[in-house]
Amino acid sequence: MTPEGVTFISPGQRPGHLFEYMAQVPANRIGYRVLPAYQLKVIQECITLIVFIVFSALWLGEGLWLRYLLSFALILSGAAVAFL
């Protein structure tokens, strides 16, 4: 099966993840030419964290509490160490 075919079968197993899958596969294929795999994984986790922050604030209606913002900032600053 072609990667394009898998792209459209996959959402049936995990609804709502079509865009995530469509962005990750080409990004990993293209990005691996430039960055090591561990740095690509760090970028992926940072993007996931940022999307979760926006989703939980806007869709779930949870506030952006200071302790959560600080903890997310620490995680993102820790991820920056992978690029030093």
N, C-alpha and C positions, 0 to 999 in steps of 0.2 A: 504494500500500500504506500502511496506517495505521502510525503509530509503534509501536503495540503488536505488529503483525505483524512488523515489522523486529526488534523486541526478541527474538522467539523464533526467528527465522531466523539472526540474527547469531551466536549461540553455536556454531552448526555450523561456522563459520569459525574461531572463536577459543574453544575450550572453556574453561570456567572464568571467563569474563568477563561472564556474564549479570548478576550483581549489580552489577558495576562500571558496565555500560552502563545498567542500570535506575536507578542512582543519579545518574549524570552528566547524562543528558538532562533530566529534570525539574529538577534543581538548576541547570543552565545556563539553562533557560527562566525559572525563577522568580528566580534570582539576578541575572540581567542587568537586572532592574528596579531592583535595589538597588546592585549593584556593577558597576564597569567590567569588560570582558571580560578584561583582563590580570590583574586581581586574582582573578577566578574561575579563571584558568589557574594562577596561583600556588597557590591553595588546592588545586586538583586535584593538582598535583605534590607538594605536602606530604602529602596523604592517601596518594598512591601510595607515597611514600617510607616513611611510617609503616607501611603495610600490608606493604611489602617487608621492613622490619626485623623485624616480628613473624613473618612467614612464614619468613624465612631462619633465625631463631633457633629457632622451634618445629618447623617441618616439616622443614627441611633439616638441622637439628641443628648449625648453625654457631654458634659462640659470639659473644657481644657483646663484641668486643675494644674496648679503650679508644680506640684510634686511629679505629675505625669510629664509635663513639659521638660522639667529638669532631668528626669530619668531618660527620656527620649534623646535629649541633647547629649547626655553622657554616652549613650549607646552610639549615637552618630559620631561623636568625637573619638570614641574608641575605634570605630570603623575607619576613621581617617588615618589611623596608625598604619593600616595595611598599605597605604600609598606613600609612606615616607621612604 
